[in-house]
Amino acid sequence: MNPQPSIGPPHRRRLRAIWRSAGWPCQDMVELELLAARLVERLRDADGRDTLRVTDAGVQLLQATLQQNRAARDGHETLVERVAREMQRAGRIVWRGLSLRAPVGTGDAAGWAMAMPDVFSIRHTTVEAYLEPVVHEIKVHRADLLSDLRQQSKRAAYLQLGGECWYVLREGIASADEIPAECGVLVATDNGLQVARPAPKRAVQMPFALWMALARAAPMDNDDDAQGLLGDPGPSPAE
């Protein structure tokens, strides 16, 4: 008996593509392994043209993958929300889901890198020198963290954008020693966000392109009344 092929992310991506499409075959090794695993099957129409159809087993795999991805997103988004609210309570203006370009490298290696910080925030101030932009990158799975740490240009972009760069880790996925020294480490526990290592502070002047990106993007709504109460004079004697 031939062993079943190992089904990995490329197979799942192809399976989703077949599910969404008319099922035209590619006839490559990924498709061959999907056929061998009976996750797809070949059909021939009256004109002799072959197409692919996702089998019931393939549908079950797609559903299981969807549930896993949804659970991973939910855990990540919950922690992103938690960090963002903490920044708001600290009196900061917060953005989520920004897509920013930052210069990285020097000399012949100079270029640009895309950065999509989970949480970006600045102090609520009218003095540019006091803005103190901060980047928070959220990680809830070890594999995702290790993949991210290998992307030096991405981390360099974060350091260009923020005077502080923090990795926020779900408890248990890594130790602070595994995170590059130029970044701080927060550990998300049931009792709150614990500082495992402070982030080095650097003076950063926000470039014009970053100002424009922030102007085009809406900051996160502040639903917390705690900041609104700071400095509240309260009712006047006449009320």
Backbone bond lengths (Angstrom), bond angles and torsions (degrees), N, CA, C in turn:
res aa  C-N    CA-C-N  psi(-1)  N-CA   C-N-CA  omega(-1)  CA-C   N-CA-C  phi
1 M - - - 1.475 - - 1.529 109.16 -
2 N 1.334 116.69 131.60 1.452 120.71 178.03 1.525 110.50 -73.55
3 P 1.346 117.60 137.19 1.468 119.39 178.77 1.517 110.68 -66.76
4 Q 1.348 115.20 148.35 1.458 120.27 177.85 1.534 109.13 -69.08
5 P 1.332 118.46 139.03 1.466 120.11 177.49 1.528 110.67 -66.18
6 S 1.334 115.33 149.15 1.455 120.67 177.43 1.524 108.82 -77.07
7 I 1.317 116.21 124.35 1.459 121.84 -177.41 1.521 109.43 -96.08
8 G 1.315 116.30 116.22 1.456 121.38 -178.31 1.513 112.11 -120.89
9 P 1.349 117.35 -169.03 1.473 121.35 -178.99 1.523 114.23 -54.53
10 P 1.360 120.73 -40.90 1.479 117.98 179.45 1.526 112.57 -61.59
11 H 1.330 116.52 -35.59 1.469 119.83 178.94 1.530 110.78 -68.51
12 R 1.332 115.97 -39.69 1.466 119.01 179.82 1.530 110.91 -67.16
13 R 1.331 116.31 -39.07 1.471 118.78 177.41 1.526 110.90 -63.59
14 R 1.328 116.69 -42.68 1.459 119.38 179.38 1.534 110.65 -66.15
15 L 1.314 116.02 -38.92 1.460 119.84 179.21 1.524 110.51 -61.08
16 R 1.341 116.65 -41.59 1.474 119.88 176.79 1.518 110.56 -63.99
17 A 1.331 116.91 -39.49 1.469 120.48 -179.97 1.522 110.74 -63.97
18 I 1.312 117.08 -41.63 1.468 120.44 178.72 1.525 110.31 -65.40
19 W 1.325 116.66 -41.06 1.468 121.42 179.84 1.528 111.10 -60.62
20 R 1.335 116.40 -36.73 1.468 120.51 -175.83 1.528 112.81 -86.77
21 S 1.317 117.70 -12.38 1.458 120.80 -170.60 1.527 111.05 -111.22
22 A 1.347 113.60 -174.40 1.463 119.83 176.23 1.523 112.17 -78.07
23 G 1.335 116.65 -4.97 1.452 119.86 175.09 1.508 115.07 83.93
24 W 1.335 117.98 27.67 1.458 118.61 178.44 1.524 109.91 -70.33
25 P 1.322 118.12 133.86 1.469 121.19 -175.72 1.524 112.43 -73.45
26 C 1.350 115.31 149.78 1.468 122.26 174.04 1.525 111.13 -102.98
27 Q 1.319 115.48 -25.31 1.457 122.19 179.00 1.530 112.05 58.81
28 D 1.347 115.72 45.03 1.461 120.41 173.25 1.518 108.96 -113.30
29 M 1.337 116.90 -174.74 1.463 120.55 -174.01 1.518 112.55 -69.58
30 V 1.332 117.27 -33.37 1.463 119.22 178.12 1.523 109.80 -63.34
31 E 1.306 116.53 -44.94 1.461 120.81 178.62 1.529 110.86 -63.74
32 L 1.322 116.34 -40.41 1.453 120.92 178.95 1.523 111.07 -59.69
33 E 1.327 116.47 -42.60 1.469 120.09 -179.23 1.524 111.41 -71.33
34 L 1.326 117.76 -33.32 1.468 120.01 174.64 1.525 110.90 -64.81
35 L 1.326 116.34 -39.07 1.465 120.14 177.00 1.520 110.69 -66.21
36 A 1.340 116.68 -43.06 1.467 120.34 -179.45 1.520 111.30 -63.94
37 A 1.346 116.75 -33.22 1.467 120.69 179.20 1.523 112.45 -83.01
38 R 1.334 116.54 -0.57 1.472 122.98 179.92 1.533 112.16 61.02
39 L 1.327 115.58 31.20 1.461 120.35 174.26 1.524 111.00 -88.22
40 V 1.323 117.06 -21.94 1.458 122.69 170.98 1.530 107.95 -134.04
41 E 1.318 115.00 161.72 1.458 120.13 177.24 1.525 109.10 -137.36
42 R 1.348 115.30 154.91 1.459 120.77 179.42 1.521 110.36 -91.24
43 L 1.316 114.62 139.89 1.463 121.76 175.68 1.529 107.85 -125.42
44 R 1.309 117.51 146.77 1.463 121.73 178.25 1.522 108.75 -123.81
45 D 1.348 115.47 127.77 1.458 118.71 -178.30 1.522 110.36 -86.90
46 A 1.324 115.34 -177.15 1.466 120.22 -175.25 1.514 112.94 -65.34
47 D 1.334 117.17 -21.81 1.460 121.51 179.59 1.532 112.36 -92.00
48 G 1.331 116.47 6.32 1.455 120.19 178.54 1.514 115.02 81.06
49 R 1.336 118.51 14.81 1.453 121.64 179.44 1.527 109.88 -91.40
50 D 1.330 115.85 134.63 1.461 121.47 179.38 1.526 110.70 -89.42
51 T 1.319 115.66 137.73 1.466 121.86 170.79 1.520 108.05 -132.76
52 L 1.320 115.27 169.82 1.462 121.53 179.99 1.519 109.99 -114.90
53 R 1.308 115.78 145.51 1.467 121.61 177.07 1.516 108.22 -132.37
54 V 1.328 115.85 136.36 1.462 120.65 176.84 1.522 108.68 -71.94
55 T 1.316 117.13 128.29 1.459 121.34 -179.57 1.527 110.24 -79.69
56 D 1.332 115.99 174.97 1.461 119.79 176.71 1.524 111.07 -60.59
57 A 1.336 116.76 -37.71 1.465 120.30 177.22 1.525 110.73 -64.04
58 G 1.333 116.35 -38.55 1.457 120.39 177.17 1.511 112.07 -65.34
59 V 1.327 117.08 -39.44 1.467 121.39 177.75 1.529 110.07 -62.71
60 Q 1.332 116.76 -41.75 1.460 119.94 178.85 1.522 111.44 -63.14
61 L 1.348 116.58 -39.46 1.460 119.72 177.91 1.525 110.85 -66.12
62 L 1.333 117.91 -41.89 1.457 120.93 177.12 1.525 111.56 -60.19
63 Q 1.333 115.96 -41.93 1.461 119.86 179.78 1.522 111.09 -65.44
64 A 1.330 117.43 -42.64 1.460 120.80 178.72 1.530 110.63 -63.83
65 T 1.336 116.87 -41.08 1.460 120.77 178.70 1.523 110.98 -64.71
66 L 1.342 116.54 -40.27 1.463 120.85 178.11 1.521 110.69 -60.29
67 Q 1.321 117.05 -43.96 1.461 120.84 -179.26 1.525 111.06 -65.12
68 Q 1.346 116.87 -40.62 1.463 120.28 178.59 1.518 111.16 -64.28
69 N 1.330 116.25 -44.96 1.463 120.10 -179.98 1.517 111.44 -64.93
70 R 1.331 116.09 -38.20 1.462 119.90 -179.62 1.524 110.48 -66.53
71 A 1.338 116.34 -40.78 1.460 119.97 178.25 1.524 111.01 -64.27
72 A 1.351 116.14 -40.17 1.466 119.87 178.55 1.516 110.80 -64.93
73 R 1.349 116.79 -43.54 1.464 120.08 178.83 1.514 111.17 -63.77
74 D 1.329 116.56 -41.66 1.457 120.05 -178.38 1.520 110.62 -61.71
75 G 1.351 117.59 -42.89 1.453 120.71 179.05 1.514 111.64 -64.91
76 H 1.319 116.45 -40.77 1.459 121.01 179.52 1.522 110.57 -67.29
77 E 1.335 116.52 -47.86 1.457 119.80 -177.59 1.524 111.84 -65.50
78 T 1.323 117.72 -33.33 1.459 120.66 177.22 1.515 110.59 -62.53
79 L 1.329 116.79 -43.48 1.463 120.26 179.92 1.525 111.30 -71.15
80 V 1.338 117.60 -37.18 1.465 120.55 175.38 1.528 110.03 -58.62
81 E 1.321 116.25 -46.21 1.467 121.06 178.89 1.523 110.74 -60.46
82 R 1.305 116.21 -41.09 1.469 121.45 -178.79 1.529 110.92 -62.92
83 V 1.331 116.70 -46.01 1.465 120.85 179.73 1.525 110.16 -65.93
84 A 1.339 116.51 -43.48 1.458 120.08 -179.25 1.530 111.20 -60.09
85 R 1.321 117.03 -42.06 1.471 120.10 179.53 1.519 110.80 -66.20
86 E 1.328 117.28 -36.89 1.464 119.94 177.67 1.528 110.37 -62.54
87 M 1.336 116.62 -39.68 1.455 120.05 178.44 1.532 111.04 -66.09
88 Q 1.316 116.76 -38.73 1.461 119.42 177.16 1.528 110.98 -64.21
89 R 1.319 117.02 -41.10 1.464 119.93 179.86 1.525 111.42 -66.15
90 A 1.336 116.14 -23.08 1.460 120.56 176.60 1.531 111.45 -83.85
91 G 1.340 117.18 5.95 1.456 121.37 176.81 1.504 114.48 84.60
92 R 1.344 117.54 28.01 1.447 121.19 -177.07 1.528 111.00 -109.90
93 I 1.335 115.92 155.01 1.466 121.95 173.05 1.523 106.52 -92.28
94 V 1.326 116.27 133.32 1.469 120.79 -166.95 1.525 110.87 -124.47
95 W 1.333 114.87 138.42 1.462 122.20 172.69 1.517 109.23 -122.86
96 R 1.311 115.50 145.29 1.463 122.17 173.47 1.525 108.77 -125.12
97 G 1.341 114.82 147.50 1.455 119.83 174.37 1.511 114.81 71.47
98 L 1.324 118.85 26.13 1.460 120.85 176.39 1.526 110.65 -71.60
99 S 1.319 116.08 149.82 1.459 122.39 172.61 1.528 106.71 -123.70
100 L 1.336 116.01 111.13 1.455 121.52 -169.55 1.520 111.10 -126.93
101 R 1.343 116.51 149.67 1.459 122.37 173.14 1.514 108.61 -105.14
102 A 1.340 115.64 137.66 1.459 119.76 -179.85 1.513 109.48 -137.47
103 P 1.337 117.37 142.34 1.465 119.90 177.31 1.518 110.77 -73.03
104 V 1.322 117.42 137.63 1.463 121.98 178.72 1.523 108.55 -136.10
105 G 1.332 115.43 155.12 1.447 120.91 176.90 1.518 112.41 77.03
106 T 1.322 114.64 169.94 1.450 121.30 178.87 1.520 109.45 -136.93
107 G 1.327 115.72 159.87 1.455 120.46 176.61 1.514 112.15 60.97
108 D 1.335 115.51 -134.35 1.462 120.62 -178.97 1.521 112.40 -66.57
109 A 1.333 115.82 -21.74 1.470 119.76 -179.10 1.522 112.69 -90.59
110 A 1.337 117.39 3.92 1.465 120.09 -177.94 1.522 110.65 -68.61
111 G 1.309 114.79 144.39 1.460 120.10 179.14 1.507 110.33 -173.46
112 W 1.314 115.15 -161.85 1.461 121.46 -179.09 1.525 109.36 -124.31
113 A 1.327 115.27 149.79 1.461 120.76 177.14 1.516 108.67 -135.69
114 M 1.307 115.52 147.31 1.467 120.76 176.20 1.518 109.51 -86.21
115 A 1.305 115.17 138.34 1.461 121.37 178.10 1.523 108.66 -129.63
116 M 1.314 116.02 132.25 1.466 121.17 178.33 1.528 108.44 -128.92
117 P 1.335 116.72 74.51 1.461 119.39 -177.46 1.526 111.53 -63.73
118 D 1.318 115.62 141.43 1.464 119.36 177.84 1.522 110.39 -63.30
119 V 1.328 116.57 -42.06 1.469 121.41 178.78 1.529 108.04 -136.99
120 F 1.322 116.26 128.19 1.460 122.02 174.49 1.521 106.96 -125.81
121 S 1.325 117.14 134.62 1.459 118.87 -176.77 1.522 111.11 -146.18
122 I 1.314 114.87 154.79 1.456 122.43 174.30 1.525 108.15 -133.45
123 R 1.324 115.80 158.67 1.463 119.72 176.63 1.527 110.14 -68.94
124 H 1.308 114.81 149.41 1.465 121.03 176.71 1.526 107.19 -83.05
125 T 1.338 115.72 92.67 1.459 120.71 -175.46 1.521 109.42 -150.14
126 T 1.326 116.45 159.24 1.460 121.32 175.99 1.522 111.41 -101.23
127 V 1.324 117.41 3.86 1.468 122.22 -179.62 1.523 108.45 -106.70
128 E 1.329 117.23 116.60 1.459 121.18 -174.68 1.528 112.18 -57.47
129 A 1.308 116.85 -37.86 1.459 120.42 -177.10 1.530 112.31 -67.34
130 Y 1.333 117.51 -16.13 1.464 121.04 -177.37 1.536 112.74 -101.03
131 L 1.317 118.46 7.45 1.462 121.06 -173.89 1.533 113.02 -64.60
132 E 1.328 117.06 -40.06 1.471 122.47 178.47 1.530 112.23 48.51
133 P 1.342 118.60 65.32 1.465 120.24 178.20 1.525 111.59 -63.00
134 V 1.322 115.76 138.85 1.465 121.55 -177.10 1.524 108.92 -132.76
135 V 1.324 115.56 137.69 1.464 123.42 176.60 1.523 108.92 -109.27
136 H 1.332 116.14 132.93 1.471 122.06 171.90 1.525 108.80 -120.00
137 E 1.310 116.40 124.90 1.464 122.58 175.93 1.522 107.54 -110.08
138 I 1.337 116.55 124.23 1.463 122.15 -171.89 1.524 110.04 -101.75
139 K 1.333 116.12 131.68 1.458 120.73 178.20 1.532 109.54 -134.30
140 V 1.344 114.17 127.61 1.460 119.18 179.21 1.527 112.44 -116.44
141 H 1.336 116.96 -8.25 1.465 121.33 178.80 1.525 109.62 -127.99
142 R 1.310 116.43 138.68 1.459 120.50 -177.02 1.531 111.81 -63.81
143 A 1.310 117.79 -41.85 1.466 120.13 -179.07 1.524 110.83 -60.11
144 D 1.319 117.40 -41.04 1.461 121.65 178.57 1.527 110.15 -65.11
145 L 1.319 116.87 -40.55 1.465 120.87 178.59 1.518 110.95 -62.27
146 L 1.336 117.26 -49.55 1.461 120.45 -177.97 1.528 111.42 -61.77
147 S 1.331 116.77 -38.52 1.459 120.37 176.55 1.522 110.55 -62.42
148 D 1.317 116.42 -42.22 1.466 121.39 -179.13 1.526 111.25 -65.54
149 L 1.318 117.21 -40.00 1.461 120.46 -176.96 1.518 112.03 -66.32
150 R 1.327 116.81 -23.41 1.464 119.66 178.35 1.526 112.47 -76.56
151 Q 1.329 117.21 -12.73 1.462 121.38 -178.02 1.529 109.84 -94.07
152 Q 1.315 115.43 82.54 1.465 120.53 -175.92 1.526 111.91 -63.29
153 S 1.330 117.60 -36.18 1.466 119.68 -179.26 1.526 111.36 -65.60
154 K 1.322 116.75 -34.47 1.464 120.22 178.12 1.522 110.34 -65.64
155 R 1.339 116.25 -43.93 1.459 120.05 179.23 1.530 110.48 -66.70
156 A 1.326 117.15 -38.16 1.463 120.54 177.32 1.524 110.75 -61.96
157 A 1.329 116.55 -37.16 1.465 120.32 177.52 1.525 110.82 -65.10
158 Y 1.320 116.90 -42.10 1.468 119.84 177.36 1.527 110.91 -59.69
159 L 1.328 116.03 -41.91 1.461 120.11 -178.37 1.526 111.35 -68.35
160 Q 1.330 117.23 -27.97 1.460 120.26 175.15 1.526 111.53 -71.62
161 L 1.310 116.64 -31.39 1.462 120.94 -174.14 1.515 112.92 -87.54
162 G 1.325 117.88 -28.52 1.450 120.65 -173.74 1.513 113.03 -124.32
163 G 1.330 116.23 142.22 1.449 120.44 173.17 1.509 111.65 -70.85
164 E 1.331 115.99 -19.70 1.464 122.26 172.58 1.523 107.99 -135.79
165 C 1.303 116.07 140.91 1.469 121.88 175.03 1.524 108.13 -126.45
166 W 1.309 116.17 124.44 1.462 122.33 -177.80 1.522 110.47 -119.36
167 Y 1.326 115.86 139.85 1.458 121.87 164.74 1.523 107.10 -99.60
168 V 1.324 115.55 127.07 1.464 121.29 176.83 1.522 106.90 -105.97
169 L 1.319 116.73 116.49 1.462 122.53 -172.35 1.516 111.12 -112.35
170 R 1.316 115.03 133.41 1.464 117.87 169.18 1.520 108.21 -62.49
171 E 1.300 116.19 137.94 1.464 121.30 -175.40 1.533 111.10 -54.92
172 G 1.337 115.73 129.31 1.453 120.95 173.82 1.511 115.72 99.82
173 I 1.345 119.14 -9.94 1.475 118.38 -175.40 1.529 112.07 -87.00
174 A 1.335 118.66 -19.60 1.459 120.87 -179.33 1.526 108.95 -168.82
175 S 1.333 115.15 164.46 1.461 120.96 174.45 1.527 108.83 -101.59
176 A 1.323 115.86 161.19 1.462 120.25 -179.19 1.523 111.61 -62.41
177 D 1.329 117.64 -29.20 1.469 120.66 -178.58 1.519 112.47 -65.45
178 E 1.336 117.61 -19.14 1.466 120.59 -179.57 1.526 112.61 -82.27
179 I 1.318 116.75 -11.39 1.462 121.86 -178.18 1.521 109.01 -94.85
180 P 1.352 118.61 134.77 1.468 120.85 179.84 1.517 112.36 -52.24
181 A 1.331 115.00 144.67 1.460 121.37 -172.36 1.524 113.14 -62.91
182 E 1.344 117.77 -23.12 1.463 119.42 -178.47 1.532 112.63 -75.55
183 C 1.327 116.79 -3.95 1.467 121.45 -178.91 1.522 110.17 -117.20
184 G 1.328 115.68 145.76 1.447 120.31 172.40 1.519 110.99 -84.41
185 V 1.327 116.02 166.62 1.462 121.37 -177.65 1.521 109.64 -132.19
186 L 1.329 115.46 124.28 1.464 122.69 170.36 1.517 107.87 -112.65
187 V 1.324 116.62 138.94 1.457 121.46 177.91 1.520 108.22 -112.31
188 A 1.335 115.45 124.95 1.466 121.10 -179.24 1.518 109.30 -87.19
189 T 1.318 116.57 112.95 1.455 122.29 177.70 1.525 108.84 -115.82
190 D 1.310 115.68 176.16 1.466 119.85 177.54 1.527 111.42 -65.15
191 N 1.332 116.21 -21.64 1.467 120.48 -177.06 1.524 113.48 -96.54
192 G 1.333 116.97 1.32 1.456 119.22 178.85 1.515 112.20 133.56
193 L 1.321 115.46 -165.82 1.455 122.12 178.90 1.517 108.56 -99.22
194 Q 1.334 115.81 117.08 1.450 121.78 -176.17 1.528 109.88 -103.75
195 V 1.329 116.54 132.11 1.465 120.94 178.29 1.529 109.00 -77.16
196 A 1.337 115.81 111.86 1.458 120.43 175.62 1.524 111.02 -87.76
197 R 1.336 116.49 -29.70 1.463 121.61 175.64 1.520 108.67 -159.92
198 P 1.324 118.08 126.56 1.466 119.51 -178.97 1.528 111.38 -65.34
199 A 1.321 116.12 149.49 1.460 121.09 175.96 1.520 109.51 -82.81
200 P 1.326 117.62 132.54 1.469 119.17 174.33 1.527 110.18 -59.34
201 K 1.312 116.92 137.85 1.457 121.84 179.67 1.517 109.80 -96.30
202 R 1.329 115.80 134.13 1.452 121.79 179.35 1.524 108.43 -132.06
203 A 1.302 115.67 145.07 1.467 119.95 175.94 1.526 108.48 -75.85
204 V 1.331 116.87 122.35 1.461 122.42 -178.56 1.522 108.77 -130.23
205 Q 1.313 115.94 130.73 1.465 120.97 172.91 1.512 108.42 -99.79
206 M 1.324 116.33 123.38 1.454 120.01 -176.32 1.525 110.25 -69.32
207 P 1.346 118.04 123.99 1.473 120.27 -179.03 1.519 111.60 -71.31
208 F 1.329 115.05 162.43 1.467 120.84 -177.77 1.526 111.42 -59.19
209 A 1.352 117.46 -39.37 1.462 120.27 -179.23 1.527 110.99 -61.32
210 L 1.327 117.28 -35.87 1.459 120.25 178.03 1.521 110.66 -69.34
211 W 1.348 116.61 -40.66 1.460 119.70 175.65 1.528 111.10 -57.68
212 M 1.326 116.72 -43.01 1.455 120.32 -179.48 1.524 111.06 -65.80
213 A 1.345 117.04 -39.60 1.467 120.20 178.44 1.516 110.61 -63.27
214 L 1.326 117.34 -39.95 1.466 120.83 178.77 1.524 110.97 -68.76
215 A 1.330 116.35 -35.29 1.468 120.45 179.37 1.520 111.29 -66.00
216 R 1.349 116.42 -33.94 1.469 119.84 -179.62 1.518 112.59 -80.30
217 A 1.332 116.94 -20.88 1.470 120.89 -176.31 1.525 109.87 -103.18
218 A 1.311 115.62 141.65 1.464 119.85 179.30 1.525 109.85 -83.94
219 P 1.345 117.71 130.54 1.461 118.35 175.17 1.520 110.79 -67.66
220 M 1.293 115.17 162.73 1.455 121.67 -179.06 1.529 109.91 -65.98
221 D 1.337 116.20 135.82 1.459 120.67 177.28 1.520 109.62 -62.27
222 N 1.313 115.18 140.97 1.460 120.04 178.09 1.519 108.94 -99.39
223 D 1.332 115.81 102.16 1.461 120.76 -179.97 1.517 112.09 -92.88
224 D 1.325 116.13 -1.57 1.464 120.65 -176.94 1.517 108.51 -91.35
225 D 1.324 117.23 125.84 1.457 121.17 -178.70 1.521 113.15 -80.55
226 A 1.360 116.81 -6.27 1.458 119.35 -174.51 1.519 111.58 -59.91
227 Q 1.356 118.42 -43.11 1.449 120.57 -179.34 1.517 111.20 -69.97
228 G 1.329 116.09 -33.28 1.451 118.67 -179.58 1.518 112.45 -64.38
229 L 1.337 117.24 -24.92 1.457 121.29 -179.30 1.518 112.61 -81.66
230 L 1.351 117.58 -17.07 1.457 119.71 -179.74 1.527 109.40 -66.91
231 G 1.296 115.64 123.52 1.459 119.31 178.33 1.515 113.37 75.38
232 D 1.331 118.82 9.00 1.458 121.69 -179.70 1.532 107.99 -69.00
233 P 1.329 118.12 119.84 1.452 119.32 -178.54 1.522 113.56 -70.35
234 G 1.348 116.71 -11.89 1.440 118.68 -178.68 1.517 112.58 77.61
235 P 1.307 117.72 -178.11 1.474 120.16 -177.12 1.527 110.77 -69.13
236 S 1.310 115.19 146.30 1.472 120.14 177.41 1.524 109.22 -75.58
237 P 1.314 116.27 158.29 1.481 119.07 -179.61 1.516 112.57 -55.98
238 A 1.351 117.21 -27.01 1.451 119.39 -177.33 1.528 112.18 -76.27
239 E 1.318 117.28 -14.70 1.481 119.74 -175.33 1.513 109.68 -86.73
